[in-house]
Structure formats: structure tokens, C-alpha cells
Amino acid sequence: MIGQRLADRCSVRSLDDSVGVLGSCARPRSCLLGEPQVLMMLPNSVFSATIDLTSSIQLTSHSEVAPMMGSKAVEPKLYISFSLDDAVPRSHLVRRLAAAVDFGFIRSLVKGSYSHTGQPSVDPVVLFKLSLLGYLYGIRSERRVCEEAGLNLAWRWFLGYELDEPVPDHSVLSKARQRFGRAVYERFFTRIVQLCEARGLVEGDVVFLDSTLSKANASPKSLRSRALVEQRTLTRPKEFVAQLWEANPEVDREDAAPRPRQGPGRPRKDKPERRAVVNGLLVSSTDPDAEVATKLGQPRLLAHKTHMVVDGGKAQIITAVEVRPATEGDAHAAVPMLTKHRLKLGRSPREMVADAGYASDATWHACLELGVQPTIAMRPVLNRSGGLNPDRFTYVPERDLYICPEGKELGHKTLAFEKRRVVYRPKRGTCQDCPLKAQCAPGRGDRSITRRWEIEQYEAMKRHLHKRRSQQLLRRRKAVSELVFAHAKEQHGFGKAQFRGRAKMQIQALLTASAMNLKQLVRRYPEAQAGRALVVSQSRILGSYRSLARLWRGPTRTRPRGRVRRIGSPSL
């Protein structure tokens, strides 16, 4: 009753201005007697609280408010006229992407992953669009992607969901990724590359090959003994016993192979690299596919290595992606990456540019077989054991031997099959009395010279790298490949693995490359944002305009000298 009496005696200019309500009301008689009263706020008031009128709070009256100051009234509307299509700007990325790409081909890619019975699922086009939105805007969490899709009007328009429709749950994305598998995402990436080629964004003449390390979704504290982790995976004792017999086969004494003799005739085993030893003994219990890798000037980390082939055109379209072990040499991935590029585009590039990590005899030989000119940087030949440079030795092709600066012959040959080399040595003890022993062969043994099997091919590669154009391409590789990897890590969250396992890391790499290619496709698509029909209509209008122009110029006649002269024009 007190609140009603106060409301009747208040002079209110605006129902929304609760301060003005309190300032313009007249106190009832009970308030003058000093009795505490409770003031009930009006329904449209911004505040909802109880105020003691006997307190010393000073409220602002309407006289202290500027007369032209606006006041926004917050009132819920029962009926509203709203268009989601009008709310999305014409220049927005998702609108331009929808106009440039028809994602209906996704249903044919995932058709085999669905059953003929059961309840209808979420549209697979929506699932792929949700994943692409996360990579386009660099959102790593799928939960956050779905939350943003429910709040962002442009995303709702792109997905085809109205305001009253709930967006799919984030768990649907995880289940779809497991159901589709790596093969579906490979085909999706292939279709995106082929679409970019159809729009003229892929030149296919020169490609750049490079790799980068991405931090695994695992902590270094998860490293455990590989032997103990493998024992935990055993489910039955019989399997453990069977593995013991396979690792330790029973061999009779009489049939056993003779023990290799000691001495210089025994084949020397190459010492394994330190990284191989570490990864052979330790494994991450969180992500077993991740390996301990190091980079110059950086601490060790659990990582995956991703190789990418980037087209040399202006759009810099990524044509091939492959995730491989972090400690594997880059040369092992050169031929598979070229094969992937050829399968996606249907042709091989004319030239491949890569850094010295991809340099190997197998890479050069495979490139030449495919008709690709390899422009791969070479590491300088260093004599790690010291001594004279191999260029000081003269090779005699007629006799297949080397002659040292002192005139001694190095004709004793040994074949190194693994490295595809021929090792030339002099007779034993020849270098011991040589005056250049300290400079040529500082060790106790004699000097040796190594020669490649494909020495002609190697020399041709060296001559090719000394060309001016080859040097320009090697410098451009740093600006192209490194820039692509920098954008992938900084703008699309590729610096760290989103999931665990090499197969899931491959899916992340494919979607990241697809998102980057789509951005380039949208950037170079016609600015008319009304779909393909408008482009066709514009071409028809342009053709009609050219026909009218020819009609205006009238018929033409050619002079003997080849000049064109107007002989008439229609009158208007």
C-alpha cells in the first residue's frame, strides 16, 4: 500500500528513469515522522532493490538531467520483424564464402559413413562448415565454436540456422570426426584444391616444399619408459609369451650363425642419433605418436612434423599436406609429397624448390624420373675429420682412381651400399711416411675419398644451383613457405595440435590448409555477392552491350593496306 501511495503522488516523466522517480516523489506523512519505509520500484525500472528512505542517499532529480539527453527504453516486444539475411553484411567473409563455394559435394563424400536405418543425423555440410569456421577464425576449442555459432548471426546464416533453432552440440563434431576418418577429409581437401585450380588460382609450374614442427597436445611430463607402456597394452599372458618367443627365437648351437670376428674386417655399425635413442626409450603416455624433437636455439618439445607443398602462384595455394614423425628426415617426405601433388592436380610441376633438408640422391633421382627439375639447396661438403679438401685430389676416369697432391694413387675401392658411395683408399701404410700426413690425414689411418654413385647427376645439380634463377627461387622459398606456416600458426591455431594422435593431427592439417585455400579463393572471387547467377547475368549484359556497340559502329570495310574505315552508322 505504501508503494502504491508513493506512485500516485510521484510526478514521473519517464517510467524508465528510476532516479527521476525517486527525486520527484513527495514524502508521505509517515516518512516525516522518521519511520523507516520501503519504496517499491515500478515494473519498468532498471533497478530492483529495496531502499531505506531514512538513509542519507542523495538522488538526482530531473532538473539535473540535460533536457536533450536520450534515454533508451528496454521493453520486450511480443512481435518482431527480423531478417537474418539482412543482418549479415554483404562484405562479410561467410557471405563471400557461401557465394564462392557450393558445399553440397560434401554429402557425396560422406555417404558411405551413414546407415540406412535410425534417426536422421545432423547435416554433414553443417558439420564441415562448423569445423571450417573454427579454423578460419582460429578457435581451437570445438565447444567454444558451437557456443560462438549460437551467438554470431553471421555464423547462423552461414550454417542455415534461424534464431529459434538450436545449433548442434560440440560432441557431434567429435563423433563425426571419428566416423568419417582421415580419408574423407583427404577427399575434401582434394576437392578444395581442384576448385582453386578451376578458378585459375593454381599455376602448377613451380612448387615450394617445406616442413614445420607443431607442438603436440601432450606434456613432457607424460614421457614414460616405452617398454613399460608397451607391457600395459597386453591383455593376456599368452600374448606376452608369444612376443617373448618372437623376440628371442630358439636357435640350436650347431645351426647357430658364427660369431663375427673382431678387428677391422668386421662391419661397423652406425651410431644412432641421440634423438632416435631418446624416442626409442621414452614415449608419451598421452600421445604415443608424438616424438621428442629439438630445433636450433629452442628447448626440446613433443611435436609432430608437417610437410606442405605450396604453389608458386600469387594465391599460394597449398596443394599437398602430410604429417610425419617429428624426428624423421625431410628427405623421406619429398617423393610422397610430389606424388600427392600429382594425384590432386593430375600433373607434375615443372620445378620443385626446397631447402637442404630434402637433398638426397633418392630425391634427385625420383624428381628426374617424374620430369621435375629439383632446385634443392645443398649443404657444403665438410671434412669433419680434418685434412685437405677433396677438391685437391684428381680423379682419373680411365683408371677409376684418385691421385693425391703427392702423386700417390687411391685405387682400393669399397662400396657403401646404404649411402650409395664408393670409398677410395691407398695401400695400407702409404700415408704414414707422407710429408703432408698432418695436413691431409691427421688421424692414425690413411686418407680416404668418397665418391657418389650418381656423380654426374650431382655435378649437374651443383651447376643448376649456381644459376641466377635458381638462387632467386631459393630466396623466394623463404618468403613463400615460411609465410604460409606463419599464417597457419598465428591466425589458424596450427602452432599446437588440437587433438592427440598422428591421424587426428593429419585431419587438423588438412582442415587448416583447406581454410587457408578458401580464404585465398574468396579474396580473388568477384565482389558481387549474390551467387553464380549474378555473375552469369553480368556476363550476358556485357555481351549485349558489346553487340550494341558493334551495331552502333556499323559495318566495316577493309582497305588494301589493312586499315579499317567506318562507312556508315545508324541514325538515332
C-alpha positions, 0 to 999 in steps of 0.5 A, a space after each residue: 500500500 505504501 508503494 502504491 501511495 508513493 506512485 500516485 503522488 510521484 510526478 514521473 516523466 519517464 517510467 524508465 528513469 528510476 532516479 527521476 522517480 525517486 527525486 520527484 516523489 513527495 514524502 508521505 506523512 509517515 516518512 516525516 515522522 522518521 519511520 523507516 519505509 520501503 519504496 517499491 520500484 515500478 515494473 519498468 525500472 532498471 533497478 530492483 532493490 529495496 531502499 531505506 528512505 531514512 538513509 542519507 542517499 542523495 538522488 538526482 532529480 530531473 532538473 539535473 538531467 540535460 533536457 536533450 539527453 536520450 534515454 533508451 527504453 528496454 521493453 520486450 516486444 511480443 512481435 518482431 520483424 527480423 531478417 537474418 539475411 539482412 543482418 549479415 553484411 554483404 562484405 562479410 567473409 561467410 557471405 563471400 564464402 557461401 557465394 564462392 563455394 557450393 558445399 553440397 559435394 560434401 554429402 557425396 563424400 560422406 555417404 558411405 559413413 551413414 546407415 540406412 536405418 535410425 534417426 536422421 543425423 545432423 547435416 554433414 555440410 553443417 558439420 564441415 562448415 562448423 569445423 571450417 569456421 573454427 579454423 578460419 577464425 582460429 578457435 581451437 576449442 570445438 565447444 567454444 565454436 558451437 557456443 560462438 555459432 549460437 551467438 554470431 548471426 553471421 555464423 547462423 546464416 552461414 550454417 542455415 540456422 534461424 534464431 529459434 533453432 538450436 545449433 548442434 552440440 560440440 560432441 557431434 563434431 567429435 563423433 563425426 570426426 571419428 566416423 568419417 576418418 582421415 580419408 574423407 577429409 583427404 577427399 575434401 581437401 582434394 576437392 578444395 584444391 581442384 576448385 582453386 585450380 578451376 578458378 585459375 588460382 593454381 599455376 602448377 609450374 613451380 612448387 615450394 616444399 617445406 616442413 614445420 614442427 607443431 607442438 603436440 597436445 601432450 606434456 613432457 611430463 607424460 614421457 614414460 619408459 616405452 617398454 613399460 607402456 608397451 607391457 600395459 597394452 597386453 591383455 593376456 599372458 599368452 600374448 606376452 609369451 608369444 612376443 617373448 618367443 618372437 623376440 628371442 627365437 630358439 636357435 640350436 648351437 650347431 645351426 647357430 650363425 658364427 660369431 663375427 670376428 673382431 678387428 677391422 674386417 668386421 662391419 661397423 655399425 652406425 651410431 644412432 642419433 641421440 634423438 632416435 635413442 631418446 624416442 626409442 626409450 621414452 614415449 608419451 603416455 598421452 600421445 604415443 605418436 608424438 616424438 621428442 624433437 629439438 630445433 636450433 636455439 629452442 628447448 626440446 618439445 613433443 611435436 609432430 612434423 608437417 610437410 606442405 607443398 605450396 604453389 608458386 602462384 600469387 594465391 599460394 595455394 597449398 596443394 599437398 599436406 602430410 604429417 610425419 614423425 617429428 624426428 624423421 628426415 625431410 628427405 623421406 617426405 619429398 617423393 610422397 609429397 610430389 606424388 600427392 601433388 600429382 594425384 590432386 592436380 593430375 600433373 607434375 610441376 615443372 620445378 620443385 624448390 626446397 631447402 637442404 633438408 630434402 637433398 638426397 640422391 633418392 630425391 634427385 633421382 625420383 624428381 628426374 624420373 617424374 620430369 621435375 627439375 629439383 632446385 634443392 639447396 645443398 649443404 657444403 661438403 665438410 671434412 669433419 675429420 680434418 685434412 685437405 679438401 677433396 677438391 685437391 685430389 684428381 680423379 682419373 676416369 680411365 683408371 677409376 682412381 684418385 691421385 693425391 697432391 703427392 702423386 700417390 694413387 687411391 685405387 682400393 675401392 669399397 662400396 657403401 651400399 646404404 649411402 650409395 658411395 664408393 670409398 677410395 683408399 691407398 695401400 695400407 701404410 702409404 700415408 704414414 711416411 707422407 710429408 703432408 700426413 698432418 695436413 691431409 690425414 691427421 688421424 692414425 689411418 690413411 686418407 680416404 675419398 668418397 665418391 657418389 654413385 650418381 656423380 654426374 647427376 650431382 655435378 649437374 645439380 651443383 651447376 643448376 644451383 649456381 644459376 641466377 634463377 635458381 638462387 632467386 627461387 631459393 630466396 623466394 622459398 623463404 618468403 613463400 613457405 615460411 609465410 604460409 606456416 606463419 599464417 597457419 600458426 598465428 591466425 589458424 591455431 596450427 602452432 599446437 595440435 588440437 587433438 592427440 594422435 598422428 591421424 587426428 593431427 593429419 585431419 587438423 592439417 588438412 582442415 587448416 590448409 583447406 581454410 587457408 585455400 578458401 580464404 585465398 579463393 574468396 579474396 580473388 572471387 568477384 565482389 558481387 555477392 549474390 551467387 553464380 547467377 549474378 555473375 552469369 547475368 553480368 556476363 550476358 549484359 556485357 555481351 549485349 552491350 558489346 553487340 550494341 556497340 558493334 551495331 552502333 559502329 556499323 559495318 566495316 570495310 577493309 582497305 588494301 593496306 589493312 586499315 579499317 574505315 567506318 562507312 556508315 552508322 545508324 541514325 538515332 
